[in-house]
Amino acid sequence: MEVINFADTPSLVSQYMTELRDVNVQGDMMRFRRNLHRIGEIMAYEISKRMVYAKKEITTPLASMKADVLDEDVVLATIFRAGIPFHQGFLEYFDKAQNAFVSAYRKYREKENFDVFIEYIASPRLDGKTVIIADPMLATGSSMELAYRALLTKGEPAHVHVASIIASQAAIDYVRSTFPADKTTVWVGAIDPEINSHSYIVPGLGDAGDLAYGVKE
């Protein structure tokens, strides 16, 4: 399984990541959402380089020519709610893609123990398609795995791209152990070294959903 870590090569993603993490910038929810969106756009472009293209005959005002066009059926999937602005960045580039949505949430049994529940899924058939699952925070990997399992009820994808803003090293290891290695690629803005007792990534950025849309009760 290939893991592409954007932090390995400084770029504008590094700037957007810095703003997402910085407590002095996080108070601007619109900017937080916009940075999620922008990183989604950049990741979409990079993922597009790995896809299959076919030659298509087109006519310009001056001549006929053959041009490269995407030859994969792409489905963009996201996990509510923090995934929405990140997902929109991918949709700006894969503008003809079908879309899938999964609701996953933590239900705490105790202060530091929780279960992840899937309550909702809306998805097209996925057989033979390329699926990009976008979720900003990959903390333990359990929500991503459950979302993936839920999506598999709609068919077997040809390839899955897991896209996150920040992942913990433990989550990367978990995805390696639970996703098919020959059909999965992981794209991440940064890999942080640990998670705390509440399963938040450290240093991370906090709760992406709250920062994007306001604190929930």
C-alpha positions as CSV (number, residue, x, y, z in Angstrom):
1,M,0.0,0.0,0.0
2,E,1.4,3.3,-1.0
3,V,1.2,6.3,1.4
4,I,1.8,9.8,-0.1
5,N,2.6,12.3,2.6
6,F,2.5,15.9,1.3
7,A,4.6,17.1,4.3
8,D,7.6,15.3,2.8
9,T,7.8,18.1,0.2
10,P,7.1,21.7,1.3
11,S,4.5,23.4,-0.8
12,L,1.4,25.6,-0.5
13,V,-0.2,22.7,1.3
14,S,2.3,23.3,4.1
15,Q,1.0,26.9,4.4
16,Y,-2.6,25.8,4.4
17,M,-1.8,23.1,7.0
18,T,-0.1,25.7,9.2
19,E,-3.2,27.9,9.2
20,L,-5.5,24.9,10.0
21,R,-3.4,24.0,13.0
22,D,-2.7,27.6,14.4
23,V,-5.0,28.5,17.3
24,N,-4.6,32.2,16.3
25,V,-6.2,31.5,12.9
26,Q,-8.7,28.7,13.7
27,G,-11.3,31.2,15.0
28,D,-12.1,32.2,11.4
29,M,-14.4,29.3,10.5
30,M,-14.7,30.5,6.9
31,R,-10.9,30.4,6.4
32,F,-10.7,27.0,8.1
33,R,-13.3,25.6,5.7
34,R,-11.6,27.2,2.7
35,N,-8.2,25.7,3.6
36,L,-9.9,22.2,3.8
37,H,-11.4,23.0,0.4
38,R,-8.0,24.1,-1.1
39,I,-6.1,21.1,0.1
40,G,-8.9,18.9,-1.3
41,E,-8.4,20.6,-4.7
42,I,-4.6,20.0,-4.6
43,M,-5.0,16.4,-3.6
44,A,-7.6,15.9,-6.4
45,Y,-5.1,17.1,-8.9
46,E,-2.3,14.9,-7.6
47,I,-4.6,11.8,-7.6
48,S,-5.7,12.6,-11.1
49,K,-2.1,12.0,-12.3
50,R,-2.4,8.4,-11.3
51,M,-5.6,7.7,-13.3
52,V,-6.2,6.2,-16.7
53,Y,-6.9,8.4,-19.7
54,A,-8.1,7.7,-23.2
55,K,-7.7,9.6,-26.5
56,K,-10.7,11.4,-27.7
57,E,-11.1,13.1,-31.1
58,I,-12.2,16.7,-30.8
59,T,-12.5,19.6,-33.2
60,T,-11.0,23.0,-32.4
61,P,-11.9,26.2,-34.4
62,L,-8.7,25.4,-36.5
63,A,-8.3,21.6,-36.7
64,S,-9.1,18.2,-35.4
65,M,-7.0,16.6,-32.7
66,K,-6.8,13.8,-30.2
67,A,-7.0,14.9,-26.5
68,D,-6.6,13.0,-23.2
69,V,-9.8,12.5,-21.2
70,L,-10.3,10.7,-18.0
71,D,-11.3,7.1,-18.5
72,E,-12.2,6.0,-15.0
73,D,-15.6,6.2,-13.2
74,V,-14.9,8.2,-10.1
75,V,-17.0,8.3,-7.0
76,L,-16.3,10.9,-4.3
77,A,-17.2,9.7,-0.8
78,T,-17.0,11.6,2.4
79,I,-17.8,11.2,6.1
80,F,-20.1,13.8,7.8
81,R,-19.7,16.5,9.0
82,A,-16.1,17.7,8.8
83,G,-15.6,16.0,5.5
84,I,-18.0,18.3,3.6
85,P,-15.6,21.2,2.7
86,F,-12.8,18.8,2.1
87,H,-15.0,16.8,-0.2
88,Q,-16.1,20.0,-2.1
89,G,-12.4,20.6,-3.0
90,F,-12.3,17.2,-4.8
91,L,-15.7,17.9,-6.4
92,E,-14.3,21.1,-8.0
93,Y,-11.9,19.0,-10.0
94,F,-13.8,15.8,-10.5
95,D,-16.9,17.7,-11.4
96,K,-18.6,14.8,-13.3
97,A,-18.0,12.3,-10.5
98,Q,-20.8,10.6,-8.6
99,N,-20.9,11.1,-4.9
100,A,-21.4,9.0,-1.8
101,F,-22.0,10.1,1.8
102,V,-21.6,8.3,5.1
103,S,-22.5,9.4,8.6
104,A,-20.1,8.1,11.3
105,Y,-19.9,9.3,14.8
106,R,-18.3,8.5,18.1
107,K,-20.5,7.4,21.0
108,Y,-18.6,7.5,24.3
109,R,-19.2,4.7,26.8
110,E,-16.8,6.3,29.3
111,K,-14.7,9.4,29.3
112,E,-12.0,7.9,27.1
113,N,-13.8,4.9,25.5
114,F,-16.1,5.1,22.6
115,D,-17.7,3.1,19.8
116,V,-18.1,4.3,16.2
117,F,-21.5,4.1,14.6
118,I,-22.6,4.3,11.0
119,E,-26.2,5.7,10.8
120,Y,-26.6,6.8,7.2
121,I,-25.2,5.9,3.7
122,A,-26.2,7.3,0.3
123,S,-24.1,5.9,-2.5
124,P,-24.3,4.8,-6.2
125,R,-23.1,1.3,-7.2
126,L,-19.4,1.1,-6.8
127,D,-18.5,-2.1,-8.8
128,G,-15.3,-1.5,-10.8
129,K,-15.2,2.2,-10.0
130,T,-12.5,4.4,-8.4
131,V,-13.5,5.6,-5.0
132,I,-11.9,8.6,-3.2
133,I,-12.9,8.6,0.5
134,A,-12.2,12.1,2.0
135,D,-12.1,12.7,5.7
136,P,-9.9,15.4,7.3
137,M,-8.8,13.5,10.4
138,L,-7.6,10.0,10.4
139,A,-7.0,9.5,14.1
140,T,-7.5,5.7,14.8
141,G,-8.6,4.6,11.4
142,S,-11.7,2.9,12.8
143,S,-14.2,5.4,11.4
144,M,-12.5,5.2,8.0
145,E,-12.7,1.4,8.1
146,L,-16.4,1.3,9.0
147,A,-17.2,3.8,6.3
148,Y,-15.3,1.7,3.8
149,R,-17.2,-1.4,5.0
150,A,-20.5,0.4,4.6
151,L,-19.5,1.5,1.1
152,L,-18.7,-2.1,0.2
153,T,-22.4,-2.9,0.5
154,K,-22.8,-1.0,-2.7
155,G,-20.2,-3.0,-4.6
156,E,-16.5,-3.7,-5.0
157,P,-14.4,-0.7,-6.2
158,A,-11.5,-1.2,-8.5
159,H,-9.3,1.1,-6.4
160,V,-9.8,3.2,-3.2
161,H,-7.9,6.4,-2.5
162,V,-8.1,7.3,1.2
163,A,-7.5,11.1,1.6
164,S,-7.0,12.9,4.9
165,I,-5.6,16.2,6.1
166,I,-3.8,14.8,9.1
167,A,-3.3,11.2,10.1
168,S,-1.7,9.6,13.1
169,Q,1.0,7.0,12.6
170,A,-1.2,4.5,14.4
171,A,-4.1,5.1,11.9
172,I,-1.8,4.7,8.9
173,D,-0.7,1.4,10.4
174,Y,-4.3,0.4,11.0
175,V,-5.4,1.2,7.4
176,R,-2.4,-0.8,6.1
177,S,-3.7,-3.8,8.1
178,T,-7.4,-3.5,7.2
179,F,-7.6,-2.2,3.6
180,P,-6.6,-4.3,0.5
181,A,-2.9,-3.3,-0.1
182,D,-3.1,-3.8,-3.8
183,K,-6.2,-1.6,-4.3
184,T,-5.6,1.2,-1.8
185,T,-3.6,4.4,-1.9
186,V,-3.4,6.8,1.1
187,W,-3.0,10.6,0.6
188,V,-2.3,12.7,3.6
189,G,-1.2,16.3,4.3
190,A,0.8,15.2,7.4
191,I,1.4,12.2,9.6
192,D,1.6,13.1,13.3
193,P,3.3,10.8,15.8
194,E,0.6,10.0,18.4
195,I,-3.0,10.2,19.6
196,N,-4.0,11.1,23.2
197,S,-6.3,9.3,25.6
198,H,-9.3,10.8,23.9
199,S,-8.1,9.5,20.5
200,Y,-7.3,13.0,19.2
201,I,-4.2,13.4,17.0
202,V,-1.3,15.1,18.7
203,P,-0.2,17.8,17.7
204,G,-3.1,17.6,15.3
205,L,-5.5,20.6,15.1
206,G,-8.4,19.8,17.4
207,D,-11.9,18.9,16.3
208,A,-12.2,19.6,12.6
209,G,-16.0,19.5,12.6
210,D,-16.3,22.1,15.4
211,L,-13.7,24.3,13.8
212,A,-15.5,24.2,10.4
213,Y,-19.1,24.5,11.6
214,G,-19.2,25.5,15.3
215,V,-19.1,23.6,18.6
216,K,-21.8,20.9,18.9
217,E,-23.6,20.1,22.1
